[in-house]
Amino acid sequence: MSWTKEILKTEKPIIAMCHLRALPGDPGFDKAAGMEWVLKKAREDLLALQEGGVDVVMFSNEFSLPYLTKVKTETVAQWQELLVS
């Protein structure tokens, strides 16, 4: 038995990405919309993926452009907040 069959109960899992909008500390963060908007958009994306039948969802901050080589403290803190909420 393959690990995908054992863990995910399917041989060919559909793996999708939930893209988070720019987080605080990122150049493109929308301060007017705030974190509530970031969470709202992430929930919408996640729900669409779940309703679409994906088996696995990964999370990424693809909208945090341009990518920074030194991540700000507030960005890391928001990732922590997202993981526990």
PDB file with one MODEL, atoms N, CA, C and O in Angstrom:
MODEL        1
ATOM      1  N   MET A   1       0.846  -1.174   0.000  1.00  0.00           N
ATOM      2  CA  MET A   1       0.000   0.000   0.000  1.00  0.00           C
ATOM      3  C   MET A   1       0.897   1.244   0.000  1.00  0.00           C
ATOM      4  O   MET A   1       1.872   1.317   0.748  1.00  0.00           O
ATOM      5  N   SER A   2       0.557   2.209  -0.839  1.00  0.00           N
ATOM      6  CA  SER A   2       1.344   3.437  -0.903  1.00  0.00           C
ATOM      7  C   SER A   2       1.001   4.346   0.280  1.00  0.00           C
ATOM      8  O   SER A   2      -0.040   4.188   0.919  1.00  0.00           O
ATOM      9  N   TRP A   3       1.879   5.282   0.553  1.00  0.00           N
ATOM     10  CA  TRP A   3       1.631   6.200   1.674  1.00  0.00           C
ATOM     11  C   TRP A   3       0.422   7.081   1.408  1.00  0.00           C
ATOM     12  O   TRP A   3      -0.289   7.453   2.342  1.00  0.00           O
ATOM     13  N   THR A   4       0.179   7.418   0.145  1.00  0.00           N
ATOM     14  CA  THR A   4      -1.000   8.247  -0.137  1.00  0.00           C
ATOM     15  C   THR A   4      -2.284   7.482   0.136  1.00  0.00           C
ATOM     16  O   THR A   4      -3.248   8.047   0.653  1.00  0.00           O
ATOM     17  N   LYS A   5      -2.301   6.222  -0.202  1.00  0.00           N
ATOM     18  CA  LYS A   5      -3.483   5.394   0.066  1.00  0.00           C
ATOM     19  C   LYS A   5      -3.670   5.203   1.566  1.00  0.00           C
ATOM     20  O   LYS A   5      -4.791   5.249   2.072  1.00  0.00           O
ATOM     21  N   GLU A   6      -2.570   4.989   2.266  1.00  0.00           N
ATOM     22  CA  GLU A   6      -2.627   4.770   3.708  1.00  0.00           C
ATOM     23  C   GLU A   6      -3.067   6.029   4.467  1.00  0.00           C
ATOM     24  O   GLU A   6      -3.910   5.956   5.361  1.00  0.00           O
ATOM     25  N   ILE A   7      -2.501   7.168   4.110  1.00  0.00           N
ATOM     26  CA  ILE A   7      -2.777   8.399   4.853  1.00  0.00           C
ATOM     27  C   ILE A   7      -3.988   9.148   4.322  1.00  0.00           C
ATOM     28  O   ILE A   7      -4.830   9.610   5.092  1.00  0.00           O
ATOM     29  N   LEU A   8      -4.073   9.266   2.995  1.00  0.00           N
ATOM     30  CA  LEU A   8      -5.119  10.088   2.388  1.00  0.00           C
ATOM     31  C   LEU A   8      -6.299   9.289   1.840  1.00  0.00           C
ATOM     32  O   LEU A   8      -7.282   9.860   1.367  1.00  0.00           O
ATOM     33  N   LYS A   9      -6.191   7.975   1.909  1.00  0.00           N
ATOM     34  CA  LYS A   9      -7.270   7.080   1.469  1.00  0.00           C
ATOM     35  C   LYS A   9      -7.536   7.148  -0.035  1.00  0.00           C
ATOM     36  O   LYS A   9      -8.634   6.834  -0.495  1.00  0.00           O
ATOM     37  N   THR A  10      -6.519   7.562  -0.793  1.00  0.00           N
ATOM     38  CA  THR A  10      -6.632   7.580  -2.249  1.00  0.00           C
ATOM     39  C   THR A  10      -5.245   7.450  -2.861  1.00  0.00           C
ATOM     40  O   THR A  10      -4.266   7.940  -2.297  1.00  0.00           O
ATOM     41  N   GLU A  11      -5.158   6.796  -4.006  1.00  0.00           N
ATOM     42  CA  GLU A  11      -3.875   6.618  -4.686  1.00  0.00           C
ATOM     43  C   GLU A  11      -3.400   7.909  -5.349  1.00  0.00           C
ATOM     44  O   GLU A  11      -2.204   8.195  -5.385  1.00  0.00           O
ATOM     45  N   LYS A  12      -4.348   8.681  -5.872  1.00  0.00           N
ATOM     46  CA  LYS A  12      -4.003   9.900  -6.606  1.00  0.00           C
ATOM     47  C   LYS A  12      -4.715  11.095  -5.978  1.00  0.00           C
ATOM     48  O   LYS A  12      -5.750  11.537  -6.476  1.00  0.00           O
ATOM     49  N   PRO A  13      -4.162  11.613  -4.892  1.00  0.00           N
ATOM     50  CA  PRO A  13      -4.820  12.736  -4.214  1.00  0.00           C
ATOM     51  C   PRO A  13      -4.745  14.024  -5.037  1.00  0.00           C
ATOM     52  O   PRO A  13      -3.792  14.262  -5.779  1.00  0.00           O
ATOM     53  N   ILE A  14      -5.768  14.828  -4.879  1.00  0.00           N
ATOM     54  CA  ILE A  14      -5.768  16.167  -5.467  1.00  0.00           C
ATOM     55  C   ILE A  14      -5.239  17.108  -4.391  1.00  0.00           C
ATOM     56  O   ILE A  14      -5.836  17.248  -3.324  1.00  0.00           O
ATOM     57  N   ILE A  15      -4.120  17.745  -4.684  1.00  0.00           N
ATOM     58  CA  ILE A  15      -3.483  18.656  -3.738  1.00  0.00           C
ATOM     59  C   ILE A  15      -3.648  20.070  -4.277  1.00  0.00           C
ATOM     60  O   ILE A  15      -3.296  20.350  -5.423  1.00  0.00           O
ATOM     61  N   ALA A  16      -4.186  20.957  -3.447  1.00  0.00           N
ATOM     62  CA  ALA A  16      -4.457  22.329  -3.883  1.00  0.00           C
ATOM     63  C   ALA A  16      -3.779  23.333  -2.957  1.00  0.00           C
ATOM     64  O   ALA A  16      -3.320  22.992  -1.867  1.00  0.00           O
ATOM     65  N   MET A  17      -3.727  24.580  -3.421  1.00  0.00           N
ATOM     66  CA  MET A  17      -3.092  25.648  -2.666  1.00  0.00           C
ATOM     67  C   MET A  17      -4.109  26.728  -2.334  1.00  0.00           C
ATOM     68  O   MET A  17      -4.826  27.210  -3.211  1.00  0.00           O
ATOM     69  N   CYS A  18      -4.165  27.101  -1.069  1.00  0.00           N
ATOM     70  CA  CYS A  18      -4.973  28.226  -0.616  1.00  0.00           C
ATOM     71  C   CYS A  18      -4.019  29.414  -0.492  1.00  0.00           C
ATOM     72  O   CYS A  18      -3.105  29.404   0.333  1.00  0.00           O
ATOM     73  N   HIS A  19      -4.242  30.433  -1.318  1.00  0.00           N
ATOM     74  CA  HIS A  19      -3.334  31.572  -1.353  1.00  0.00           C
ATOM     75  C   HIS A  19      -3.803  32.672  -0.407  1.00  0.00           C
ATOM     76  O   HIS A  19      -4.922  33.171  -0.524  1.00  0.00           O
ATOM     77  N   LEU A  20      -2.941  33.039   0.524  1.00  0.00           N
ATOM     78  CA  LEU A  20      -3.245  34.125   1.448  1.00  0.00           C
ATOM     79  C   LEU A  20      -2.865  35.454   0.804  1.00  0.00           C
ATOM     80  O   LEU A  20      -1.856  35.547   0.106  1.00  0.00           O
ATOM     81  N   ARG A  21      -3.669  36.466   1.040  1.00  0.00           N
ATOM     82  CA  ARG A  21      -3.336  37.807   0.573  1.00  0.00           C
ATOM     83  C   ARG A  21      -2.141  38.314   1.379  1.00  0.00           C
ATOM     84  O   ARG A  21      -1.731  37.689   2.358  1.00  0.00           O
ATOM     85  N   ALA A  22      -1.598  39.432   0.964  1.00  0.00           N
ATOM     86  CA  ALA A  22      -0.425  39.995   1.652  1.00  0.00           C
ATOM     87  C   ALA A  22      -0.725  40.207   3.131  1.00  0.00           C
ATOM     88  O   ALA A  22      -1.790  40.704   3.498  1.00  0.00           O
ATOM     89  N   LEU A  23       0.222  39.826   3.962  1.00  0.00           N
ATOM     90  CA  LEU A  23       0.085  39.912   5.413  1.00  0.00           C
ATOM     91  C   LEU A  23       0.720  41.191   5.948  1.00  0.00           C
ATOM     92  O   LEU A  23       1.512  41.826   5.252  1.00  0.00           O
ATOM     93  N   PRO A  24       0.378  41.575   7.185  1.00  0.00           N
ATOM     94  CA  PRO A  24       1.016  42.753   7.775  1.00  0.00           C
ATOM     95  C   PRO A  24       2.533  42.624   7.715  1.00  0.00           C
ATOM     96  O   PRO A  24       3.093  41.562   7.987  1.00  0.00           O
ATOM     97  N   GLY A  25       3.176  43.708   7.357  1.00  0.00           N
ATOM     98  CA  GLY A  25       4.630  43.694   7.188  1.00  0.00           C
ATOM     99  C   GLY A  25       5.032  43.503   5.745  1.00  0.00           C
ATOM    100  O   GLY A  25       6.149  43.857   5.368  1.00  0.00           O
ATOM    101  N   ASP A  26       4.146  42.951   4.921  1.00  0.00           N
ATOM    102  CA  ASP A  26       4.419  42.792   3.491  1.00  0.00           C
ATOM    103  C   ASP A  26       4.144  44.112   2.781  1.00  0.00           C
ATOM    104  O   ASP A  26       3.247  44.851   3.185  1.00  0.00           O
ATOM    105  N   PRO A  27       4.905  44.421   1.722  1.00  0.00           N
ATOM    106  CA  PRO A  27       4.692  45.680   1.009  1.00  0.00           C
ATOM    107  C   PRO A  27       3.266  45.851   0.471  1.00  0.00           C
ATOM    108  O   PRO A  27       2.764  46.974   0.419  1.00  0.00           O
ATOM    109  N   GLY A  28       2.616  44.776   0.076  1.00  0.00           N
ATOM    110  CA  GLY A  28       1.290  44.878  -0.514  1.00  0.00           C
ATOM    111  C   GLY A  28       0.131  44.739   0.460  1.00  0.00           C
ATOM    112  O   GLY A  28      -1.022  44.645   0.038  1.00  0.00           O
ATOM    113  N   PHE A  29       0.421  44.726   1.756  1.00  0.00           N
ATOM    114  CA  PHE A  29      -0.656  44.561   2.734  1.00  0.00           C
ATOM    115  C   PHE A  29      -1.618  45.740   2.659  1.00  0.00           C
ATOM    116  O   PHE A  29      -1.201  46.898   2.660  1.00  0.00           O
ATOM    117  N   ASP A  30      -2.908  45.432   2.593  1.00  0.00           N
ATOM    118  CA  ASP A  30      -3.954  46.455   2.526  1.00  0.00           C
ATOM    119  C   ASP A  30      -4.362  46.817   3.950  1.00  0.00           C
ATOM    120  O   ASP A  30      -5.179  46.134   4.567  1.00  0.00           O
ATOM    121  N   LYS A  31      -3.785  47.898   4.460  1.00  0.00           N
ATOM    122  CA  LYS A  31      -4.060  48.297   5.847  1.00  0.00           C
ATOM    123  C   LYS A  31      -5.519  48.677   6.044  1.00  0.00           C
ATOM    124  O   LYS A  31      -6.079  48.458   7.118  1.00  0.00           O
ATOM    125  N   ALA A  32      -6.135  49.240   5.022  1.00  0.00           N
ATOM    126  CA  ALA A  32      -7.541  49.644   5.138  1.00  0.00           C
ATOM    127  C   ALA A  32      -8.444  48.424   5.304  1.00  0.00           C
ATOM    128  O   ALA A  32      -9.391  48.456   6.091  1.00  0.00           O
ATOM    129  N   ALA A  33      -8.161  47.360   4.576  1.00  0.00           N
ATOM    130  CA  ALA A  33      -8.971  46.142   4.664  1.00  0.00           C
ATOM    131  C   ALA A  33      -8.610  45.338   5.910  1.00  0.00           C
ATOM    132  O   ALA A  33      -9.482  44.731   6.533  1.00  0.00           O
ATOM    133  N   GLY A  34      -7.337  45.332   6.272  1.00  0.00           N
ATOM    134  CA  GLY A  34      -6.884  44.656   7.482  1.00  0.00           C
ATOM    135  C   GLY A  34      -6.881  43.142   7.398  1.00  0.00           C
ATOM    136  O   GLY A  34      -7.135  42.552   6.347  1.00  0.00           O
ATOM    137  N   MET A  35      -6.586  42.529   8.541  1.00  0.00           N
ATOM    138  CA  MET A  35      -6.492  41.069   8.612  1.00  0.00           C
ATOM    139  C   MET A  35      -7.844  40.387   8.442  1.00  0.00           C
ATOM    140  O   MET A  35      -7.906  39.255   7.962  1.00  0.00           O
ATOM    141  N   GLU A  36      -8.913  41.050   8.823  1.00  0.00           N
ATOM    142  CA  GLU A  36     -10.236  40.436   8.644  1.00  0.00           C
ATOM    143  C   GLU A  36     -10.485  40.122   7.178  1.00  0.00           C
ATOM    144  O   GLU A  36     -11.050  39.079   6.849  1.00  0.00           O
ATOM    145  N   TRP A  37     -10.062  41.023   6.298  1.00  0.00           N
ATOM    146  CA  TRP A  37     -10.230  40.799   4.855  1.00  0.00           C
ATOM    147  C   TRP A  37      -9.347  39.645   4.386  1.00  0.00           C
ATOM    148  O   TRP A  37      -9.780  38.809   3.594  1.00  0.00           O
ATOM    149  N   VAL A  38      -8.102  39.603   4.881  1.00  0.00           N
ATOM    150  CA  VAL A  38      -7.192  38.507   4.529  1.00  0.00           C
ATOM    151  C   VAL A  38      -7.826  37.170   4.925  1.00  0.00           C
ATOM    152  O   VAL A  38      -7.831  36.222   4.139  1.00  0.00           O
ATOM    153  N   LEU A  39      -8.361  37.101   6.150  1.00  0.00           N
ATOM    154  CA  LEU A  39      -9.003  35.871   6.625  1.00  0.00           C
ATOM    155  C   LEU A  39     -10.259  35.544   5.830  1.00  0.00           C
ATOM    156  O   LEU A  39     -10.507  34.380   5.517  1.00  0.00           O
ATOM    157  N   LYS A  40     -11.052  36.554   5.502  1.00  0.00           N
ATOM    158  CA  LYS A  40     -12.272  36.344   4.717  1.00  0.00           C
ATOM    159  C   LYS A  40     -11.941  35.732   3.358  1.00  0.00           C
ATOM    160  O   LYS A  40     -12.582  34.772   2.933  1.00  0.00           O
ATOM    161  N   LYS A  41     -10.939  36.289   2.679  1.00  0.00           N
ATOM    162  CA  LYS A  41     -10.552  35.781   1.362  1.00  0.00           C
ATOM    163  C   LYS A  41      -9.972  34.370   1.464  1.00  0.00           C
ATOM    164  O   LYS A  41     -10.220  33.535   0.595  1.00  0.00           O
ATOM    165  N   ALA A  42      -9.204  34.100   2.517  1.00  0.00           N
ATOM    166  CA  ALA A  42      -8.641  32.766   2.710  1.00  0.00           C
ATOM    167  C   ALA A  42      -9.755  31.746   2.961  1.00  0.00           C
ATOM    168  O   ALA A  42      -9.716  30.634   2.435  1.00  0.00           O
ATOM    169  N   ARG A  43     -10.744  32.132   3.766  1.00  0.00           N
ATOM    170  CA  ARG A  43     -11.871  31.230   4.034  1.00  0.00           C
ATOM    171  C   ARG A  43     -12.653  30.939   2.755  1.00  0.00           C
ATOM    172  O   ARG A  43     -13.056  29.800   2.516  1.00  0.00           O
ATOM    173  N   GLU A  44     -12.866  31.964   1.935  1.00  0.00           N
ATOM    174  CA  GLU A  44     -13.573  31.778   0.663  1.00  0.00           C
ATOM    175  C   GLU A  44     -12.817  30.806  -0.238  1.00  0.00           C
ATOM    176  O   GLU A  44     -13.409  29.907  -0.835  1.00  0.00           O
ATOM    177  N   ASP A  45     -11.506  30.996  -0.327  1.00  0.00           N
ATOM    178  CA  ASP A  45     -10.661  30.139  -1.148  1.00  0.00           C
ATOM    179  C   ASP A  45     -10.685  28.705  -0.619  1.00  0.00           C
ATOM    180  O   ASP A  45     -10.841  27.757  -1.389  1.00  0.00           O
ATOM    181  N   LEU A  46     -10.529  28.551   0.693  1.00  0.00           N
ATOM    182  CA  LEU A  46     -10.525  27.228   1.306  1.00  0.00           C
ATOM    183  C   LEU A  46     -11.857  26.519   1.095  1.00  0.00           C
ATOM    184  O   LEU A  46     -11.878  25.334   0.760  1.00  0.00           O
ATOM    185  N   LEU A  47     -12.956  27.217   1.283  1.00  0.00           N
ATOM    186  CA  LEU A  47     -14.274  26.624   1.085  1.00  0.00           C
ATOM    187  C   LEU A  47     -14.455  26.157  -0.352  1.00  0.00           C
ATOM    188  O   LEU A  47     -14.972  25.065  -0.590  1.00  0.00           O
ATOM    189  N   ALA A  48     -14.034  26.972  -1.308  1.00  0.00           N
ATOM    190  CA  ALA A  48     -14.148  26.595  -2.718  1.00  0.00           C
ATOM    191  C   ALA A  48     -13.327  25.338  -3.009  1.00  0.00           C
ATOM    192  O   ALA A  48     -13.768  24.464  -3.756  1.00  0.00           O
ATOM    193  N   LEU A  49     -12.143  25.251  -2.424  1.00  0.00           N
ATOM    194  CA  LEU A  49     -11.305  24.064  -2.635  1.00  0.00           C
ATOM    195  C   LEU A  49     -11.950  22.827  -2.014  1.00  0.00           C
ATOM    196  O   LEU A  49     -11.974  21.761  -2.630  1.00  0.00           O
ATOM    197  N   GLN A  50     -12.468  22.967  -0.805  1.00  0.00           N
ATOM    198  CA  GLN A  50     -13.116  21.840  -0.135  1.00  0.00           C
ATOM    199  C   GLN A  50     -14.354  21.390  -0.896  1.00  0.00           C
ATOM    200  O   GLN A  50     -14.575  20.193  -1.079  1.00  0.00           O
ATOM    201  N   GLU A  51     -15.161  22.350  -1.339  1.00  0.00           N
ATOM    202  CA  GLU A  51     -16.366  22.002  -2.096  1.00  0.00           C
ATOM    203  C   GLU A  51     -16.014  21.391  -3.450  1.00  0.00           C
ATOM    204  O   GLU A  51     -16.792  20.625  -4.017  1.00  0.00           O
ATOM    205  N   GLY A  52     -14.831  21.741  -3.959  1.00  0.00           N
ATOM    206  CA  GLY A  52     -14.371  21.183  -5.223  1.00  0.00           C
ATOM    207  C   GLY A  52     -13.829  19.770  -5.094  1.00  0.00           C
ATOM    208  O   GLY A  52     -13.542  19.121  -6.100  1.00  0.00           O
ATOM    209  N   GLY A  53     -13.687  19.289  -3.872  1.00  0.00           N
ATOM    210  CA  GLY A  53     -13.300  17.902  -3.662  1.00  0.00           C
ATOM    211  C   GLY A  53     -11.818  17.624  -3.522  1.00  0.00           C
ATOM    212  O   GLY A  53     -11.394  16.485  -3.714  1.00  0.00           O
ATOM    213  N   VAL A  54     -11.022  18.619  -3.197  1.00  0.00           N
ATOM    214  CA  VAL A  54      -9.595  18.350  -3.035  1.00  0.00           C
ATOM    215  C   VAL A  54      -9.352  17.501  -1.790  1.00  0.00           C
ATOM    216  O   VAL A  54     -10.140  17.515  -0.845  1.00  0.00           O
ATOM    217  N   ASP A  55      -8.255  16.770  -1.813  1.00  0.00           N
ATOM    218  CA  ASP A  55      -7.913  15.888  -0.700  1.00  0.00           C
ATOM    219  C   ASP A  55      -6.981  16.553   0.309  1.00  0.00           C
ATOM    220  O   ASP A  55      -7.030  16.249   1.501  1.00  0.00           O
ATOM    221  N   VAL A  56      -6.135  17.458  -0.172  1.00  0.00           N
ATOM    222  CA  VAL A  56      -5.138  18.110   0.669  1.00  0.00           C
ATOM    223  C   VAL A  56      -5.090  19.591   0.307  1.00  0.00           C
ATOM    224  O   VAL A  56      -5.142  19.951  -0.869  1.00  0.00           O
ATOM    225  N   VAL A  57      -4.991  20.447   1.322  1.00  0.00           N
ATOM    226  CA  VAL A  57      -4.853  21.885   1.081  1.00  0.00           C
ATOM    227  C   VAL A  57      -3.571  22.369   1.733  1.00  0.00           C
ATOM    228  O   VAL A  57      -3.327  22.129   2.916  1.00  0.00           O
ATOM    229  N   MET A  58      -2.759  23.054   0.942  1.00  0.00           N
ATOM    230  CA  MET A  58      -1.559  23.706   1.458  1.00  0.00           C
ATOM    231  C   MET A  58      -1.841  25.206   1.495  1.00  0.00           C
ATOM    232  O   MET A  58      -2.698  25.696   0.760  1.00  0.00           O
ATOM    233  N   PHE A  59      -1.134  25.924   2.337  1.00  0.00           N
ATOM    234  CA  PHE A  59      -1.324  27.364   2.457  1.00  0.00           C
ATOM    235  C   PHE A  59      -0.046  28.088   2.065  1.00  0.00           C
ATOM    236  O   PHE A  59       1.058  27.659   2.401  1.00  0.00           O
ATOM    237  N   SER A  60      -0.212  29.193   1.349  1.00  0.00           N
ATOM    238  CA  SER A  60       0.935  29.962   0.890  1.00  0.00           C
ATOM    239  C   SER A  60       0.585  31.445   0.852  1.00  0.00           C
ATOM    240  O   SER A  60      -0.569  31.815   0.635  1.00  0.00           O
ATOM    241  N   ASN A  61       1.570  32.273   1.061  1.00  0.00           N
ATOM    242  CA  ASN A  61       1.350  33.719   0.983  1.00  0.00           C
ATOM    243  C   ASN A  61       1.877  34.249  -0.351  1.00  0.00           C
ATOM    244  O   ASN A  61       2.757  35.109  -0.381  1.00  0.00           O
ATOM    245  N   GLU A  62       1.338  33.734  -1.439  1.00  0.00           N
ATOM    246  CA  GLU A  62       1.769  34.113  -2.774  1.00  0.00           C
ATOM    247  C   GLU A  62       1.534  35.588  -3.088  1.00  0.00           C
ATOM    248  O   GLU A  62       2.185  36.139  -3.976  1.00  0.00           O
ATOM    249  N   PHE A  63       0.622  36.229  -2.382  1.00  0.00           N
ATOM    250  CA  PHE A  63       0.338  37.634  -2.647  1.00  0.00           C
ATOM    251  C   PHE A  63       1.297  38.562  -1.902  1.00  0.00           C
ATOM    252  O   PHE A  63       1.158  39.782  -1.983  1.00  0.00           O
ATOM    253  N   SER A  64       2.252  38.009  -1.190  1.00  0.00           N
ATOM    254  CA  SER A  64       3.216  38.813  -0.444  1.00  0.00           C
ATOM    255  C   SER A  64       4.374  39.227  -1.355  1.00  0.00           C
ATOM    256  O   SER A  64       5.537  38.924  -1.090  1.00  0.00           O
ATOM    257  N   LEU A  65       4.027  39.912  -2.410  1.00  0.00           N
ATOM    258  CA  LEU A  65       5.028  40.347  -3.385  1.00  0.00           C
ATOM    259  C   LEU A  65       5.381  41.810  -3.164  1.00  0.00           C
ATOM    260  O   LEU A  65       4.517  42.572  -2.731  1.00  0.00           O
ATOM    261  N   PRO A  66       6.578  42.229  -3.432  1.00  0.00           N
ATOM    262  CA  PRO A  66       7.710  41.386  -3.810  1.00  0.00           C
ATOM    263  C   PRO A  66       8.191  40.583  -2.602  1.00  0.00           C
ATOM    264  O   PRO A  66       8.060  41.021  -1.459  1.00  0.00           O
ATOM    265  N   TYR A  67       8.746  39.413  -2.870  1.00  0.00           N
ATOM    266  CA  TYR A  67       9.226  38.588  -1.774  1.00  0.00           C
ATOM    267  C   TYR A  67      10.382  39.283  -1.065  1.00  0.00           C
ATOM    268  O   TYR A  67      11.267  39.861  -1.696  1.00  0.00           O
ATOM    269  N   LEU A  68      10.352  39.212   0.238  1.00  0.00           N
ATOM    270  CA  LEU A  68      11.386  39.847   1.046  1.00  0.00           C
ATOM    271  C   LEU A  68      12.403  38.807   1.511  1.00  0.00           C
ATOM    272  O   LEU A  68      12.044  37.670   1.817  1.00  0.00           O
ATOM    273  N   THR A  69      13.664  39.201   1.561  1.00  0.00           N
ATOM    274  CA  THR A  69      14.685  38.273   2.066  1.00  0.00           C
ATOM    275  C   THR A  69      14.746  38.305   3.587  1.00  0.00           C
ATOM    276  O   THR A  69      15.236  37.367   4.216  1.00  0.00           O
ATOM    277  N   LYS A  70      14.240  39.399   4.180  1.00  0.00           N
ATOM    278  CA  LYS A  70      14.157  39.495   5.633  1.00  0.00           C
ATOM    279  C   LYS A  70      12.693  39.693   5.996  1.00  0.00           C
ATOM    280  O   LYS A  70      12.122  40.759   5.761  1.00  0.00           O
ATOM    281  N   VAL A  71      12.095  38.664   6.568  1.00  0.00           N
ATOM    282  CA  VAL A  71      10.685  38.713   6.919  1.00  0.00           C
ATOM    283  C   VAL A  71      10.509  39.512   8.198  1.00  0.00           C
ATOM    284  O   VAL A  71      11.256  39.343   9.162  1.00  0.00           O
ATOM    285  N   LYS A  72       9.515  40.382   8.193  1.00  0.00           N
ATOM    286  CA  LYS A  72       9.260  41.222   9.359  1.00  0.00           C
ATOM    287  C   LYS A  72       8.560  40.428  10.458  1.00  0.00           C
ATOM    288  O   LYS A  72       7.851  39.460  10.186  1.00  0.00           O
ATOM    289  N   THR A  73       8.767  40.845  11.679  1.00  0.00           N
ATOM    290  CA  THR A  73       8.210  40.171  12.849  1.00  0.00           C
ATOM    291  C   THR A  73       6.689  40.071  12.768  1.00  0.00           C
ATOM    292  O   THR A  73       6.119  39.030  13.095  1.00  0.00           O
ATOM    293  N   GLU A  74       6.026  41.144  12.335  1.00  0.00           N
ATOM    294  CA  GLU A  74       4.568  41.124  12.285  1.00  0.00           C
ATOM    295  C   GLU A  74       4.027  40.127  11.262  1.00  0.00           C
ATOM    296  O   GLU A  74       2.921  39.611  11.424  1.00  0.00           O
ATOM    297  N   THR A  75       4.798  39.856  10.213  1.00  0.00           N
ATOM    298  CA  THR A  75       4.372  38.861   9.229  1.00  0.00           C
ATOM    299  C   THR A  75       4.411  37.469   9.837  1.00  0.00           C
ATOM    300  O   THR A  75       3.471  36.689   9.685  1.00  0.00           O
ATOM    301  N   VAL A  76       5.498  37.162  10.522  1.00  0.00           N
ATOM    302  CA  VAL A  76       5.629  35.854  11.185  1.00  0.00           C
ATOM    303  C   VAL A  76       4.543  35.696  12.248  1.00  0.00           C
ATOM    304  O   VAL A  76       3.966  34.618  12.397  1.00  0.00           O
ATOM    305  N   ALA A  77       4.270  36.765  12.979  1.00  0.00           N
ATOM    306  CA  ALA A  77       3.237  36.712  14.019  1.00  0.00           C
ATOM    307  C   ALA A  77       1.868  36.420  13.414  1.00  0.00           C
ATOM    308  O   ALA A  77       1.073  35.702  14.020  1.00  0.00           O
ATOM    309  N   GLN A  78       1.580  36.956  12.241  1.00  0.00           N
ATOM    310  CA  GLN A  78       0.290  36.702  11.603  1.00  0.00           C
ATOM    311  C   GLN A  78       0.184  35.256  11.137  1.00  0.00           C
ATOM    312  O   GLN A  78      -0.896  34.669  11.198  1.00  0.00           O
ATOM    313  N   TRP A  79       1.289  34.671  10.672  1.00  0.00           N
ATOM    314  CA  TRP A  79       1.270  33.248  10.313  1.00  0.00           C
ATOM    315  C   TRP A  79       0.909  32.424  11.546  1.00  0.00           C
ATOM    316  O   TRP A  79       0.110  31.491  11.469  1.00  0.00           O
ATOM    317  N   GLN A  80       1.510  32.780  12.689  1.00  0.00           N
ATOM    318  CA  GLN A  80       1.204  32.078  13.939  1.00  0.00           C
ATOM    319  C   GLN A  80      -0.275  32.220  14.272  1.00  0.00           C
ATOM    320  O   GLN A  80      -0.927  31.248  14.653  1.00  0.00           O
ATOM    321  N   GLU A  81      -0.802  33.427  14.130  1.00  0.00           N
ATOM    322  CA  GLU A  81      -2.220  33.691  14.405  1.00  0.00           C
ATOM    323  C   GLU A  81      -3.117  32.872  13.470  1.00  0.00           C
ATOM    324  O   GLU A  81      -4.132  32.323  13.901  1.00  0.00           O
ATOM    325  N   LEU A  82      -2.745  32.793  12.209  1.00  0.00           N
ATOM    326  CA  LEU A  82      -3.535  32.025  11.245  1.00  0.00           C
ATOM    327  C   LEU A  82      -3.531  30.545  11.575  1.00  0.00           C
ATOM    328  O   LEU A  82      -4.544  29.865  11.411  1.00  0.00           O
ATOM    329  N   LEU A  83      -2.408  30.049  12.034  1.00  0.00           N
ATOM    330  CA  LEU A  83      -2.293  28.619  12.321  1.00  0.00           C
ATOM    331  C   LEU A  83      -3.130  28.194  13.524  1.00  0.00           C
ATOM    332  O   LEU A  83      -3.605  27.059  13.579  1.00  0.00           O
ATOM    333  N   VAL A  84      -3.311  29.086  14.476  1.00  0.00           N
ATOM    334  CA  VAL A  84      -4.052  28.705  15.673  1.00  0.00           C
ATOM    335  C   VAL A  84      -5.529  29.092  15.604  1.00  0.00           C
ATOM    336  O   VAL A  84      -6.317  28.669  16.450  1.00  0.00           O
ATOM    337  N   SER A  85      -5.911  29.888  14.611  1.00  0.00           N
ATOM    338  CA  SER A  85      -7.329  30.290  14.535  1.00  0.00           C
ATOM    339  C   SER A  85      -8.134  29.352  13.675  1.00  0.00           C
ATOM    340  O   SER A  85      -9.337  29.547  13.507  1.00  0.00           O
TER     341      SER A  85
ENDMDL
END
